[in-house]
Amino acid sequence: MNRGSGRIFRLLGRRRTLFAGLIATRVAVGFFDLLLASSMYLLFLELQGGMPPQHFWGIPRTILRTAIVTLVLVLLRALSDTFSARCVFRQIQNLYKDLLFQLIRGYSEMHWGRFVERNRSELLNHMVQTASEVADFYHCCLELVASVIVVVMMTAAILYKSAIAACGLGVAVLVFYSIHRFLIRKQLRLAASSRERSSRELRRNLADMLSSGKEIRAYGNQAFFYDRARKHAEDVTSGNLRVLFLPQIARILADQGVILLFLGVVIVVQMQHGNSRQLISLLVFYFALSRRLLPLISQISFMIGKVESSYEVVKVFDAELDECLRYRSPALPLLPPRQGEVLELDRINFSFQDGISILRDVTLHLRMGEVVVLQGASGCGKSTLLNLLAGLWQPDTGVVRIDRSSVAYVPQEVPLLDDTIRNNLLFGSAEKSDAEIIKALTVVRLNEFVAALPLGLQTSIGDNGVLFSGGERQRLGLARAILREASLLLLDEATAALDEENERQIFENISRSGAAVLLVTHRTHVQSFAHRVFQLRGGSLDEVHFGRVMDEDSTPASITPANIYRNPIEAKIVIGARG
């Protein structure tokens, strides 16, 4: 219990004092209910010609004044309820927003290796649904605590008027709590835990089904995925049924029990007060209190069940935040390269958690305007090296000198927004003019295609660019990188979906931009655009000594048969190999 309370308070953070104030505003509404019941009691007592007890200090002495005070209390009660409810709803939504951004920031800063192991649909659900359910949990806790305080306060008022009635109320509350504690609580927790597991599996399967829609239709095996989704949906339905129904049992018992309780109060009042005038006034007092008290008792019983079931979600959310903190990536070192260079790798070593070395003693320097091709067998570590340069990984040993603010990275599978062409090219960067955007599209030979679209740059590309071809998606990714005006382009099979002619012209355009390019590719003909070519073998980087020459001013020389290769022997060997 102490651990659970610590978790609850930890997630609230600095909002603890604020939530205490919100509870006080909700209790104030109950206090006005108590004052209103007392005022109604005095009013009916005076209407029947009775005199208020002398120990009431500052009470009105006429029916009119008492009626006015009652009216003022009604208005104050309505205003306080409205103000309190508005404050509570606003702060609960603010809490949801804060919880959501804690997860967004946590996942964004999580160590890349841990992040890629997680299921994307599950992370999305935690950020949207789980955060909302946690905020709702705190709303229930707030209302529950306030309701308990109000019930205690009203019970004290009843005790002041009738000890027997107060004892009856206490017994009723004890019975309701016992029913929940021993008959419902355990079942609720089991049901909530089962529902969470089933919901997680259902979301994963649905995400897989939607992302594999083309293959599923091609294979004609929809029935397999339907059956799998139906099984998990049935489990979720069963869990939802128990989570929603069990608290209703407590509510139904509370609803009927409070009616019996009120009838018992009437009998007690009749037995203790034979005077009919006093009896009517007391019944009005108890009725005014019961109008608020009886629903509160029922609400407390229902909210206890809801809090019990929602607490499982709080544990999940807290575990997510704890994992984000435990696997948080350390800050990247700011080591800019020397003047004239855009990248310096000195004796880099890198391995994954299994201890298998991926990169061994890698050293590489890139100058401004230089185009370098990196080749090697699949799985040899080429993409890992680019991920390290992009800041997704950090080396075990060695030094990386790079200006990360001037690096653009284009993977083979370009992530695209379900948005317009313009917003996909900007991708969160500073606003660019149409002329700048068209210039970037021209470099990748996509300007005429976009100009022919009815909406031009405002054309929507669909979910992850599904409305565009693979080559068009890759060229959008290249244009996005070029638009950033980066000094270093990291291209990981970024032209694999392009035909050779388009690829040749795009590389010619990029080579004239002045940016340094590190290109991972399996295509051998791309070597003709490179100043240097490297092979990654067994984790080591070996330079293949052919490629374009660099002018003395560090700008690429034009491509001609005379200067593509460093010496005639290499030219003869490579040209002969090409046939």
N, C-alpha and C positions, 0 to 999 in steps of 0.2 A: 504493500500500500504506500509506504514511504517512497519507494522507487517510482511508483506511478505518479504520486503527487509531485515529485521532483521533475519528472518528465513534463507534466502539465504546466508547471510554473516556468520551466526552462523555455518551452516554446512560446510562452507569452512574452518573455523577455522584459523589456522596459514598460510594457503595457500593464503590468500588474497593478500599479497605482491607479491607472485609468479605469481598469475593470472594477476595482474596488469602488470608485466613484460612480460607475454605471450601476452597480448593485445598489448603492445608496439611493440613486434616483428611482429605482424600481421599488425599493422599500418605502420611499417617500409616498408613492402612490398608495401603498397599503396603509400608511399612517393617515392619509387623508380619508381613506375608507373608514378607519376607526373613528376619526373625528366626526365624519358624516353620520355614522351609526349613533354616536353619542348625541349629536344634535337632533337627530330624528327622535331619539328617546325623550329628550327634553321637550321637544315640540308636542309630541303626543301626550306627554304628561300634563303639559299646560293646557292643551285642548280639552282635556277631561277635568280641568279644574284642580289638578293636583299641584303641589309645590315641589320644586326641585330640592334635593338634599342641600343643606347649608354648606357642606364641605366642598361643593363645586365653586371654585373661585372665578370671578369675572364673568359669570354666565349672564345672558340677557334675562331681564325680569318681565318681558312682555312677549306675547305670542308673535307680534309683528317682528320684533327684533330677532327672535329665535328663527322665524321663517327666513328673514334676510340673511342671517348667519348661515343657515342651511343652504340657501341659494348660492352664497359666495363659496361655500365649501364644495358644492357641486361643480361650479365653474373652475375652481382651483384644482379639483381632482381631475377634471377633463384636460386642463392645460398641462398639468404635471405628467399625466399619462401620455399625452401627445408628445411633449418635449422629451420624456424619457425614452419612449419607443423610437423616436427619430434618432436620438443619440446612440442608442444601442444598435440599431440597424446600420447606421453610418460606420460605427467603429468595427462592427463585425465584417462589413465589406472591406474596410481598410485593412483589417487583419488578414482577410483572404488575399488581398493584393500583396501584402508583405510576405505571407507564406509562399505565394506563387513565385515571387521574385527571389526568395531565398533558394527555392529549388532551381529556378532558371539559372541563377548565378552559380549555384553549386554544381549543376550538371555541366555548365559551360567551362568551369574551372577544374573539373575532374580530370585526373590523369587519363591521357588518351587511351592507354591500354585497357584501363578499367571501363572507360566510357564505351568503347566499341564492343565490349562483351555484353552490354546491357541491351535489352529489347526496346526498340524505339517506341512501339505502341505503349509499352508499360511505363516508360518515362513520361510520355505525353499524358497518360491517364493520371499519373501522380501529380503532374504540374497543374492539371485542370480540375479533375474530379476529386482526388484525394485532398488537395488543399482546400477545396470548397467544403468537403465533409468535415475536415478538422475545424474550420471556422464555424460550421454549424454546431459542432460538438461544444465549442466554447460558448456559443449562444445558449445552448441548452444548460450548460453549467451555470452560466450567469443567472438565467431565469430560475433555475433550481435553487440556488443559494438564496436569491431574493425571496422566492416563494416560501422557503423554510423559515426565514426570518420573519416574514409577515405572519405566517401561521403561528409562530411562537408568540409574536406580539399580540395577536388577536386572542390566542388561548389565554394569555395573561389577563386580558380584559374580561374574558368569560369567567376566569377564575375569580376575578375581583367581584363579579356579580353572583357566580354560583360555582362552588368548588366541585359539586357533583357533576355538573355539566362539563367542566374542564377535565375532570378525570375520565369521563366518557369519551371525550375527544381524544385524549391521550391514548386510551386503550384502542380506539379505532385506528389511529395512526400506527401504533405498534403492530396491530394485526396486518395492516396493509404492507408494512415494511417486512414483516416475517414472511408473508406470502411471496413477496418479490425475492427476498434474500435466499430462501430455502427451496423455492419451487421454480423460479423463473430465471434468476441471475445466471446460473451455470449453463442452462440451455441457450440463453441469449449469447453468451460468449462463444460457445461452440458453433452456433448458427452463424454468427458474424465472421468468425475465422474461416468457416467453410465457404461462406459467400465470397469472401475476399480472394481465396484461392481459385474458386471457380470463375470469378469475374476476370482474374488475371489470365487464366488459360483461354477464356473466350475471346478476350481482346487480342491476344497473340494470334490465335487461329484466324480471326476475322482480318487482322492486318495482313497475314500471310496470304489469305484468300484474295484480298483486294489487290495486293501488289503482284500476284501471280495470275491475274485475270487472263492474260493472253495465252499463257501456256495451258491453263486449265481448260479454256475453250478449245484450244487446238487438240488436246488429248481427249477431250470429251469425258473427263472424269469428275464432273461436278458433284455426282452422287457421293463420292468419298468425302469431299469437303462439307457437303450438306450434312451428312451423318455426324461428322466430327463436331460441327458447330451446333447441331441439335442436341448432342449429348451434353456439351458444356452449358448450353442455354437452359436445359432442364435442371442441371445442378444449381445454376444461378437462380432460377425460378424457385426451386425448393428452399434455398437459403433465404431468399427475399421473403418468402411466405412466413418462415419462422421468425425472422427478425422483425417483420411488421406486425405479426399476429400476437406474439407473446406479450409485448407491452399493452396490447389492447385488452388482454385478460385482466391485467391489473387495473386498467382504467375502468372497465365495466364493473369490477368488484367495488372500486372506489366510488363510482357514481351511485350505485345502489346503497352502499354502506353509509354514505353521507346523508342520504335521505332518511334512512333509519335513525341516524345520529340526530338529525334535526327533530324528528318526531320524539326522540327521547328527551331532547332539551325542552320541548313544549310540555311534556309530562312533568319533568322536574320543576319547571317554572310554576306550573299549576299546583303542584304539591307544596311548594315553598311559599307561594304568594296567593293567599285567598282573595285579596283585594282585586276586583276586576279591572280597576283603573291601572293599578300597578302592573297587572298581568298583561294588558294590551300594550302598555309602553315597553315592557320588557320583551314581549314578542316582536315588537317593531325593531327594537335594538338587536335582538338575535337574528331577525330576518335580514336586516341591513348588513350585519356581519356575515351571515351565512351566504348572502348573495355573492360575496367575494371569497369567503373562506372555503365553502364546499367545492367550488371549481378548482381552487388552489390545491386542495388535498388530492383531487383527481388528477390534476396536472402534475403534481409532484410524483405521484405513482407512475404516470406515463413517462415522465422525463427521466426518472431513474433508469427505467428500462432502455430508453433511447441512449442515454449516456453510456450505459454498460455496453451496448452493441457498438456504439461509435468509438469507444475507447480503443478497439482493435485497429481502427483507421489511424488513430493518433500514434499508436505504437509503430505502425508501418511508416508514417510520415517522419517520425523521429528517427527511425532507423535509416531512412533515406538521407536525411540531413547529416547524420553521423557518418554515413558512408562517403558523402560528398566531402566532409571535412577530413576524414581519414585518408582518402585518396586524392586530396587536392594537389594539383600540380604546383611545384615551387615556381617562383618568379624567374623568368628567363633573364640571364645575364645580358647586360647592355654592353657589347663589345663591338664597336664599329670597325670596319676594315680600314686598312691604310688607304691613303689617297691614290686614286686611279684604279683601285680594285673594289669589287662589289661583294666578294666572298673569299674568305680564308678558312680552310679546314686544316688544322695541324694535329696529326697523329690521333685521329678519332677512333675510339673503340666503343662498340655498342653491342649489348645483348639483351634479350628478353628475360622474363622472370625465370624461365627454365634453365638459364645459365648458358645456353648455346650461343656462341659468339656469331653475330651477324656481320658486323663491320670490324675490320682489324687494321689498325694503324693507317687509316685513310687520310691522305693529305691531298688537298686540291685548292688551287687559287684561280679565280676568275677575274678578268679585267673588264672594264666598261666596253660594251659593244661586242664582246666575244661570245661566240656560239659554241657550246660544248655538247657533244652527244654522249650519253651514257648507255651502254648496252650490256647485255648479260643474259644468262638463262633465267627462266621464270623461277621466282622464289629465291634468287640469289641476294636480294636486299636492295634493289634499285629504288623501289618505292619507299622502303624504310629510310634510305638516305635522304630522299626528297622530303619525307615527313619530318625528319630531323631538322632539315634546313628551314622548313615552314614553321618550326617551333612546336610540333606535336609531340616530339620526343626530345630527350636531352641525352647527350653522350655519357657513357660511363666514365671515360677519361678523354682528355684532349680539349682543344679550344675551337670554338666556332665564332668567327668574327663576321658579322653580317648586320646590315641595317634592316631590321624586320619591318620597319614602317614603310620600306620601299621594296617590298617583295610581293609578287603576285603568283598565285599557285593555281594551276589548272589540272585537275585529275582527269582520268579517262571518262569516268561517269560524272558529268558536271551536275552539281545540285542546282536546281532551278526553282524559283518561287512560282506559286500559282497566281501569277500577276501579269502585268504588261511587260512588253519587251524593254521599255525604258527602265522600269523599276528593277528588272532582272540585270540589266547592264550596270545600273548604279549600285545595286546590291548594298545599300546603306551608306555609300560614300557620298561626298559632297555633290550638290546639284551641278549638272553639266548642261551646257547649251546643246541644242539640236545639232549644231554644226560639229561640235566635239564628238557627239555620239555617232553621227554619220561618218565622221572620219575614222573612228575605231571600227565601224562596220565595214568600211571600205577596205581596211587592211585585211580583214578576214573574208572579203568578197561576199558580203551578205547585204550590202547596201541596196542593190537592185531588188533583191528578194523582199526586203522590208518596205521599200518604196512602192512595190506593187500591191501590198496589202491594203485593203480599204481603210483600215484605221492606223496604218503605219506603226509608229513607235508605241501607240496605245493598244496594239493588238494583244489580247491575252493568249498565253502559251499553254494554258491548262496545267493540270497536276503534274509537277516535275517535267514540264515541257512535252507532255504526251501528244500534243497537237503538232509537234515538229518532228522531223526525222532525226536520226542519230547524228548525222553530219551537221545539221543545222544547230542542234543542241551544243555540239562541241565548238562550233564557230561562235555561238553566243558566249560560251565560257571564255574563249580566247579574246573576244572583243571586250568582255568585262575586265579581263586582266590588262589589256592594252589601255583601256580608258583610265585606269588607275595611275598611268604614267610611272610605273615602277621601274627601278633601275635593274632589277633581276626578275626574270620570268622562269618559273619552275614548271615545266610541262611534263606530265606523267602520261605518256601515250595519249596526248591531248589531240592528236590528229588521226587516231586509229580508224575512225569511221569515215575519213575523207578519201576521195580518189586521189591518185598520184598527181594529176594536173593541178587540182585545187590546192593540195598540200604544198606543191612546189611554189606556186605563186604566193601563197600565204607566208611561207618561210622567207621568200625573197622580200616581201613587204616588211616582215618583222625584223629582218637583218638590217634594213635601212633605218629602223627606228632609233638605233643607238643603245638599246637595252641589252644587257647580257642575258643569255639564254642557256639554261641547263635542261636538256631534253632527254627524257627516257623514251626509247623506242626500240622496236625489234626490226624496223624497216631499214635495210642497208642503204637504199638510195638516198636517205636523208643525210648520210655522211658527207655528201657533196656540199652541203650548206654549212658544215661545221669547220671551225678552226682547229679543234682538237677532238679526238674520239677516245673514249675510255672504255675498258672492259672491266666489269666487276666479277671476279672469280674467287670463290672461297673466302669472301669477305674482304679481299684486297683489291685495290684499284690500280689497274695497269693502263698506261697510256699507249694507244695505237698511233704511231707517228705518221699520220697523214691527215690532211684537211686544208682548209683555206689559210692563207697567210694573213697576218695582221699588219696594217700600215704602222709606221712609226708613231703616228698620232693616236694609236689605239682604236682606229676605226676600221671596219672590215674593208678589205680590198674587193674590187669587183670580181665576179666569178668568171674566169676565162680558162680555157684548156691549159694555158701556160702557168697559172698560179693556183689551181685547185689543190695540187699536191706539192709537198715540200721539195721533192727531188724527182727527177725523171724516172728513177728506178721504181719508186712507189707508184708513180702514175702508170707505168707500164704494167705493173703487177695487178693493180686494181682495175684498170680499164680492160685488161685481158680477162679478169675474173668475171666482169660484167658481160663479156662477149661482144 
